[in-house]
Amino acid sequence: NKAMKYSYTGYFENEVLRKRDYLKKRWCIDVINNPLKVEEQDNGRVRFWGVVKEVEGKFLRVVTLSDKTTIHNAFFDRGYKL
């Protein structure tokens, strides 16, 4: 299984990581590779939810572009329930 190559939008690099400096890119990639749930948005972007065990098992929502490898946004989703 060939490792996926991930990239990041300018918005993610310049806004998301600046505002949420606790986020780790590795967490985002882990969620995409092992999602609890995946949902396509009307605009073609894709939402992935997963657990970050290092942060008390909080649910991280990662949003990618339609290619599923360009990470655009990520945040802890307090409202997500299994």
Biotite code that builds the C-alpha atoms (Angstrom):
import biotite.structure as struc

atoms = struc.array([
    struc.Atom([0.000, 0.000, 0.000], chain_id="A", res_id=1, res_name="ASN", atom_name="CA", element="C"),
    struc.Atom([1.656, 3.190, -1.240], chain_id="A", res_id=2, res_name="LYS", atom_name="CA", element="C"),
    struc.Atom([1.717, 6.028, 1.274], chain_id="A", res_id=3, res_name="ALA", atom_name="CA", element="C"),
    struc.Atom([-0.560, 8.893, 0.308], chain_id="A", res_id=4, res_name="MET", atom_name="CA", element="C"),
    struc.Atom([0.984, 12.273, -0.352], chain_id="A", res_id=5, res_name="LYS", atom_name="CA", element="C"),
    struc.Atom([-0.849, 15.015, 1.487], chain_id="A", res_id=6, res_name="TYR", atom_name="CA", element="C"),
    struc.Atom([-0.775, 18.730, 0.822], chain_id="A", res_id=7, res_name="SER", atom_name="CA", element="C"),
    struc.Atom([-2.312, 21.769, 2.477], chain_id="A", res_id=8, res_name="TYR", atom_name="CA", element="C"),
    struc.Atom([-4.226, 24.774, 1.210], chain_id="A", res_id=9, res_name="THR", atom_name="CA", element="C"),
    struc.Atom([-2.886, 28.246, 1.864], chain_id="A", res_id=10, res_name="GLY", atom_name="CA", element="C"),
    struc.Atom([-5.870, 28.791, 4.129], chain_id="A", res_id=11, res_name="TYR", atom_name="CA", element="C"),
    struc.Atom([-4.857, 25.797, 6.269], chain_id="A", res_id=12, res_name="PHE", atom_name="CA", element="C"),
    struc.Atom([-1.179, 26.809, 6.420], chain_id="A", res_id=13, res_name="GLU", atom_name="CA", element="C"),
    struc.Atom([-1.755, 30.530, 7.027], chain_id="A", res_id=14, res_name="ASN", atom_name="CA", element="C"),
    struc.Atom([-5.025, 30.705, 8.977], chain_id="A", res_id=15, res_name="GLU", atom_name="CA", element="C"),
    struc.Atom([-5.911, 27.380, 10.583], chain_id="A", res_id=16, res_name="VAL", atom_name="CA", element="C"),
    struc.Atom([-2.463, 26.523, 11.940], chain_id="A", res_id=17, res_name="LEU", atom_name="CA", element="C"),
    struc.Atom([-1.954, 30.115, 13.104], chain_id="A", res_id=18, res_name="ARG", atom_name="CA", element="C"),
    struc.Atom([-5.287, 30.266, 14.959], chain_id="A", res_id=19, res_name="LYS", atom_name="CA", element="C"),
    struc.Atom([-5.100, 26.698, 16.288], chain_id="A", res_id=20, res_name="ARG", atom_name="CA", element="C"),
    struc.Atom([-1.422, 26.308, 17.047], chain_id="A", res_id=21, res_name="ASP", atom_name="CA", element="C"),
    struc.Atom([-2.089, 23.128, 19.032], chain_id="A", res_id=22, res_name="TYR", atom_name="CA", element="C"),
    struc.Atom([-3.073, 21.243, 15.855], chain_id="A", res_id=23, res_name="LEU", atom_name="CA", element="C"),
    struc.Atom([-0.663, 18.708, 14.440], chain_id="A", res_id=24, res_name="LYS", atom_name="CA", element="C"),
    struc.Atom([-0.630, 17.810, 10.750], chain_id="A", res_id=25, res_name="LYS", atom_name="CA", element="C"),
    struc.Atom([-0.022, 14.195, 11.762], chain_id="A", res_id=26, res_name="ARG", atom_name="CA", element="C"),
    struc.Atom([-3.363, 14.118, 13.590], chain_id="A", res_id=27, res_name="TRP", atom_name="CA", element="C"),
    struc.Atom([-5.123, 15.310, 10.432], chain_id="A", res_id=28, res_name="CYS", atom_name="CA", element="C"),
    struc.Atom([-3.469, 12.620, 8.337], chain_id="A", res_id=29, res_name="ILE", atom_name="CA", element="C"),
    struc.Atom([-4.273, 9.939, 10.957], chain_id="A", res_id=30, res_name="ASP", atom_name="CA", element="C"),
    struc.Atom([-7.962, 10.947, 10.871], chain_id="A", res_id=31, res_name="VAL", atom_name="CA", element="C"),
    struc.Atom([-8.066, 10.794, 7.051], chain_id="A", res_id=32, res_name="ILE", atom_name="CA", element="C"),
    struc.Atom([-6.410, 7.362, 7.068], chain_id="A", res_id=33, res_name="ASN", atom_name="CA", element="C"),
    struc.Atom([-8.610, 5.957, 9.873], chain_id="A", res_id=34, res_name="ASN", atom_name="CA", element="C"),
    struc.Atom([-11.880, 7.887, 9.886], chain_id="A", res_id=35, res_name="PRO", atom_name="CA", element="C"),
    struc.Atom([-14.867, 7.071, 12.075], chain_id="A", res_id=36, res_name="LEU", atom_name="CA", element="C"),
    struc.Atom([-17.079, 8.835, 9.538], chain_id="A", res_id=37, res_name="LYS", atom_name="CA", element="C"),
    struc.Atom([-16.652, 10.414, 6.094], chain_id="A", res_id=38, res_name="VAL", atom_name="CA", element="C"),
    struc.Atom([-19.137, 12.794, 4.526], chain_id="A", res_id=39, res_name="GLU", atom_name="CA", element="C"),
    struc.Atom([-19.022, 14.660, 1.218], chain_id="A", res_id=40, res_name="GLU", atom_name="CA", element="C"),
    struc.Atom([-20.198, 18.269, 1.336], chain_id="A", res_id=41, res_name="GLN", atom_name="CA", element="C"),
    struc.Atom([-22.327, 19.857, -1.375], chain_id="A", res_id=42, res_name="ASP", atom_name="CA", element="C"),
    struc.Atom([-19.320, 21.890, -2.548], chain_id="A", res_id=43, res_name="ASN", atom_name="CA", element="C"),
    struc.Atom([-17.246, 18.736, -3.148], chain_id="A", res_id=44, res_name="GLY", atom_name="CA", element="C"),
    struc.Atom([-15.109, 19.060, -0.059], chain_id="A", res_id=45, res_name="ARG", atom_name="CA", element="C"),
    struc.Atom([-14.916, 16.010, 2.184], chain_id="A", res_id=46, res_name="VAL", atom_name="CA", element="C"),
    struc.Atom([-15.273, 15.877, 5.975], chain_id="A", res_id=47, res_name="ARG", atom_name="CA", element="C"),
    struc.Atom([-13.501, 13.220, 8.012], chain_id="A", res_id=48, res_name="PHE", atom_name="CA", element="C"),
    struc.Atom([-14.017, 12.625, 11.728], chain_id="A", res_id=49, res_name="TRP", atom_name="CA", element="C"),
    struc.Atom([-11.662, 10.700, 13.963], chain_id="A", res_id=50, res_name="GLY", atom_name="CA", element="C"),
    struc.Atom([-10.425, 10.429, 17.525], chain_id="A", res_id=51, res_name="VAL", atom_name="CA", element="C"),
    struc.Atom([-7.171, 11.987, 18.719], chain_id="A", res_id=52, res_name="VAL", atom_name="CA", element="C"),
    struc.Atom([-6.146, 9.758, 21.607], chain_id="A", res_id=53, res_name="LYS", atom_name="CA", element="C"),
    struc.Atom([-3.409, 12.176, 22.683], chain_id="A", res_id=54, res_name="GLU", atom_name="CA", element="C"),
    struc.Atom([-6.051, 14.826, 23.448], chain_id="A", res_id=55, res_name="VAL", atom_name="CA", element="C"),
    struc.Atom([-8.388, 12.922, 25.787], chain_id="A", res_id=56, res_name="GLU", atom_name="CA", element="C"),
    struc.Atom([-9.991, 11.160, 22.840], chain_id="A", res_id=57, res_name="GLY", atom_name="CA", element="C"),
    struc.Atom([-11.504, 14.322, 21.365], chain_id="A", res_id=58, res_name="LYS", atom_name="CA", element="C"),
    struc.Atom([-13.044, 14.139, 17.907], chain_id="A", res_id=59, res_name="PHE", atom_name="CA", element="C"),
    struc.Atom([-11.117, 15.965, 15.209], chain_id="A", res_id=60, res_name="LEU", atom_name="CA", element="C"),
    struc.Atom([-12.949, 17.037, 12.049], chain_id="A", res_id=61, res_name="ARG", atom_name="CA", element="C"),
    struc.Atom([-10.693, 17.380, 9.018], chain_id="A", res_id=62, res_name="VAL", atom_name="CA", element="C"),
    struc.Atom([-11.963, 18.952, 5.794], chain_id="A", res_id=63, res_name="VAL", atom_name="CA", element="C"),
    struc.Atom([-10.182, 18.220, 2.532], chain_id="A", res_id=64, res_name="THR", atom_name="CA", element="C"),
    struc.Atom([-10.693, 19.325, -1.021], chain_id="A", res_id=65, res_name="LEU", atom_name="CA", element="C"),
    struc.Atom([-12.448, 16.819, -3.297], chain_id="A", res_id=66, res_name="SER", atom_name="CA", element="C"),
    struc.Atom([-9.145, 14.969, -3.919], chain_id="A", res_id=67, res_name="ASP", atom_name="CA", element="C"),
    struc.Atom([-9.227, 13.827, -0.256], chain_id="A", res_id=68, res_name="LYS", atom_name="CA", element="C"),
    struc.Atom([-5.506, 14.592, 0.092], chain_id="A", res_id=69, res_name="THR", atom_name="CA", element="C"),
    struc.Atom([-5.422, 18.403, 0.220], chain_id="A", res_id=70, res_name="THR", atom_name="CA", element="C"),
    struc.Atom([-6.176, 19.416, 3.795], chain_id="A", res_id=71, res_name="ILE", atom_name="CA", element="C"),
    struc.Atom([-8.160, 22.649, 4.042], chain_id="A", res_id=72, res_name="HIS", atom_name="CA", element="C"),
    struc.Atom([-9.465, 22.878, 7.603], chain_id="A", res_id=73, res_name="ASN", atom_name="CA", element="C"),
    struc.Atom([-9.360, 21.019, 10.920], chain_id="A", res_id=74, res_name="ALA", atom_name="CA", element="C"),
    struc.Atom([-10.836, 21.568, 14.354], chain_id="A", res_id=75, res_name="PHE", atom_name="CA", element="C"),
    struc.Atom([-12.022, 19.668, 17.391], chain_id="A", res_id=76, res_name="PHE", atom_name="CA", element="C"),
    struc.Atom([-15.720, 18.977, 16.885], chain_id="A", res_id=77, res_name="ASP", atom_name="CA", element="C"),
    struc.Atom([-17.365, 19.245, 20.297], chain_id="A", res_id=78, res_name="ARG", atom_name="CA", element="C"),
    struc.Atom([-20.765, 18.437, 18.851], chain_id="A", res_id=79, res_name="GLY", atom_name="CA", element="C"),
    struc.Atom([-19.793, 15.168, 17.179], chain_id="A", res_id=80, res_name="TYR", atom_name="CA", element="C"),
    struc.Atom([-21.294, 12.008, 18.651], chain_id="A", res_id=81, res_name="LYS", atom_name="CA", element="C"),
    struc.Atom([-20.696, 8.434, 17.548], chain_id="A", res_id=82, res_name="LEU", atom_name="CA", element="C"),
])
